[in-house]
């Protein structure tokens, strides 16, 4: 069954760019109707949708983050990525990647990214 | 943005009890509502989509209902493995938004 795995630095300095990759396995990132998304969860808090992308390049972002976010899909590597610029301590969270059809399913295991100098 | 609220924020019930959680949207989202289960330290898992449809492989003790702005999630007979936080999520409008979660414990 489809599996997703996040990777990237666990520590990012304030004002720098957070970069994460989600690798999709046991399935194709080019599957019709599948969107690929990022969701984050600050420690002890709720879930926040960051954005989603189709393999063709169509993207949807949360307006609250849109000026700082880029999500892109690399079909040759079966991966999609997240870049979040100008990070602050408020961006400290567990970042999840997930496939979206109707609901988000499945999810990656999540990766904690801490913003600190 | 569509604001999602959930009540209660936490509950404690006995094994075998019927447990219900409500989710309210700040405006009509038809039936574009999903429910997730998140166990401690784990990623959320989709349980119910389109307000009332059970995801494949999810036990039948879980159910969902509602439309418009008011939705209910029910566990018909609480089991020890159901200890988790449950989140609702709307996908009628971008940005997709989640409720704050309801933490379910065993009494």
Interface residues (C-beta under 8 A of the other chain):
Chain A: X46 X47 X48 X49 X60 X61 X62 X63 X64 X96 X98 X102 X103 X104 X105 X107 X108 X109 X110
Chain B: X1 X34 X36 X42 X43 X44 X45 X46 X49 X50 X55 X87 X89 X91 X94 X95 X96 X97 X98 X99 X100 X101
